[in-house]
Amino acid sequence: MSENKIITIERHIIEGERAHPGASGSFSGLLRDLTLAIKIISREVSKAGLVDILGSVGRENIHGDEVKKLDVFAHETIYRAMDHGGHLCVMASEENEDVLNIPEHYPTGKYVLIYDPLDGSSNIDANVTIGTIFSLFRRVTPSWPGTLQDCLQPGYKQVGAGYVMYGSSTMIVYTTGDGVHGFTLDPSIGEFLLSHENIRIPKRGKIYSVNEGNFHRWSEGMKEYVRYLQEEDKSTNRPYSARYVGSMVGDIQRTLLYGGIFMYPADSKNPKGKLRLMYEGNPMAFLVEQAGGRATDGTQRILDIQPQSLHQRTPVFLGSDEDVRIAEEFLQGKRDH
Ligand code: AFP
């Protein structure tokens, strides 16, 4: 008989919290609420090609209800699942300009949730992997209500982070600072079961992931690095293979499991990069570091960046420790081959 234990995400979270004496259970409660939202979003995503949900906001479905775009649906579902649990003092969503307040008639708690409800949305219509990304902080202001100040914390202060991948199956991959663990949804029982315990990213990989269509907008160092990856050299496993989904969750999932490097550098069109520090950079950097990898903006650790605004952008270089270090050397002009 197989000795593998069957562990639901709920039990994993509760056992994780038990390891911290004095924990109130609030953190488990909020992850449980988030898991519910994720199941609802997963259900809608899996129907995306079947039902009339892909229309733009404002169109009506056959019932005469307004049809919401899937990203708006995901944004609202997470808010509605999380606003009344009493665990959060404020939220911020990639879909919303300002912070999202907890309604006055609900209790507030000590945590802050920052989320990208549906990342990679340009892939929805093609039925290609998309995801949800989330980041959790402890509040820094003393009492109700939470404010922008609670959100604008550097990534090293995250108490939890993760992503959901709506792919061939739905997975949650998360960390609370104690390794990275992956759970796969068994749709027949509606439970996420532990499928990838303690994910460790290889020290060096052989895959690079970047939107190479931007090549002519890159710095010389960046161009040189990619040329280096394409060169033939058996001793360093080059040339690397190129893979790019265009959904960060898909590209990061592969990078966590197989190693290599995922990049979205600064370029002449986006001098600060394209990806958002709070919604994409911080949570993915926390996961990659927890899996033993490295996450920088080319010069600085992403988790050390002090955010100035909710939607600020950052270049990202995430992946195997050795690969990201070599990329940094090229970007900083310390090597050219
Ligand atoms: P969308 O949600 O607008 O599709 O953006 C996805 C994303 O933020 C991230 O998931 C991808 O890695 C990256 O942008 C893709 O950007 P490019 O299309 O410029 O390569």
Residues whose N, C-alpha, C, O or C-beta is under 5 A from the ligand:
A	BS01	AFP	L118 D119 G120 S121 S122 N211 G246 S247 M248 V249
